[in-house]
Amino acid sequence: AQWPLPRPALPAPAAEPARARAWTDGGCAHPTDPLLARAGWGVVLDQGAGRQEHHGPVDGAQTAQRAELTAAVHAVSLAGGAVEVVTDSRFVSNGVAAIRAGASPEDWAHADLWELI
């Protein structure tokens, strides 16, 4: 055998449809003090024509979980179509997985936001 061995031909990469991608995050300062707690969310949205940054305060309960979920809701809304949401939140990723498996979020914490996903 000759060295190096000839490499096998690789198939051409499949063309993937253009897809929006959104990186999300949420957080809360002073979460244990109801008088000082302030939560906010952020989204970086890439739809192929550059990245857009969006952020804001959280409505309702001032918690980190609600902030993370608010960011995901805004990502879906801002994309206006199919979007891949990149999150560091297990709360959000586990919730989305449960919904995809058929769970109903109506009795979950922050159900008002889950219904928007």
Residue, then its C-alpha position, 0 to 999 in steps of 0.5 A: a500500500q502506498w502512503p498516504l492512502p488516497r482519501p475517499a471522495l466526500p459527498a457535497p454538503a447538503a444545502e440547508p435552508a436559511r434559518a434565523r438564529a437568536w442568542t438569548d439571555g436573562g437575569c435578575a439583580h437582587p432576586t431575593d429582595p422583592l423591593l430591589a429585584r430587577a430583571g432584564w432580557g437580551v436577544v442577539l438575532d442573526q437572520g443572515a443580513g447582520r445581527q440585531e440586538h434587543h433588550g429590555p425590562v421584564d414585565g411581571a414577577q422579577t425573577a431570572q427564570r421569567a427573564e430567560l423565558t422573556a428573552a426566548v419569547h422575544a426571539v421567536s417574535l422578532a424572528g417572525g418565522a422559524v428560529e433556532v434559539v440558543t439559550d443557557s437556561r435549562f428552565v427554557s430548554n427543558g420547557v420547550a422540550a416538554i412542550r414539543a413532547g406534548a405537555s401543556p404549560e397552562d399550569w406552569a410557572h410563567a404560563d402567560l409566557w409559555e403560551l406565547i412560545 
